[in-house]
Amino acid sequence: METINKANVTLEEAGRRMRARLKKMTDAEALQTFVDAGILTAKGNVRKPYRGVIVPVPKKSASAVR
């Protein structure tokens, strides 16, 4: 499946925008975003297809990443 970049935004800019939106969310909202996207489970574990790509952050410092 090919994705079309209609906004002509670089990957770096898309990542920056995503992090900015996540910073405005509560922890529960951020978790739900990733659950809805199929990246994390409801418990916050990384789903199988993403295990080699996403490295979990220790829970005590997870807020610092966002």
Secondary structure as the mmCIF struct_conf table of DSSP 4:
data_model
#
loop_
_struct_conf.conf_type_id
_struct_conf.id
_struct_conf.beg_label_comp_id
_struct_conf.beg_label_asym_id
_struct_conf.beg_label_seq_id
_struct_conf.end_label_comp_id
_struct_conf.end_label_asym_id
_struct_conf.end_label_seq_id
HELX_LH_PP_P HELX_LH_PP_P1 GLU A 2 ILE A 4
TURN_TY1_P TURN_TY1_P1 LYS A 6 ALA A 7
HELX_RH_AL_P HELX_RH_AL_P1 LEU A 11 LYS A 23
TURN_TY1_P TURN_TY1_P2 LYS A 24 LYS A 24
BEND BEND1 MET A 25 MET A 25
HELX_RH_AL_P HELX_RH_AL_P2 ASP A 27 ASP A 36
TURN_TY1_P TURN_TY1_P3 ALA A 37 GLY A 38
BEND BEND2 ILE A 39 ILE A 39
STRN STRN1 LEU A 40 LEU A 40
TURN_TY1_P TURN_TY1_P4 ALA A 42 LYS A 43
BEND BEND3 GLY A 44 GLY A 44
HELX_LH_PP_P HELX_LH_PP_P2 ASN A 45 ASN A 45
STRN STRN2 VAL A 46 VAL A 46
HELX_LH_PP_P HELX_LH_PP_P3 ARG A 47 ARG A 47
HELX_RH_3T_P HELX_RH_3T_P1 LYS A 48 TYR A 50
TURN_TY1_P TURN_TY1_P5 ARG A 51 VAL A 53
HELX_LH_PP_P HELX_LH_PP_P4 ILE A 54 PRO A 58
HELX_RH_3T_P HELX_RH_3T_P2 LYS A 59 SER A 61
HELX_RH_AL_P HELX_RH_AL_P3 ALA A 62 VAL A 65
#
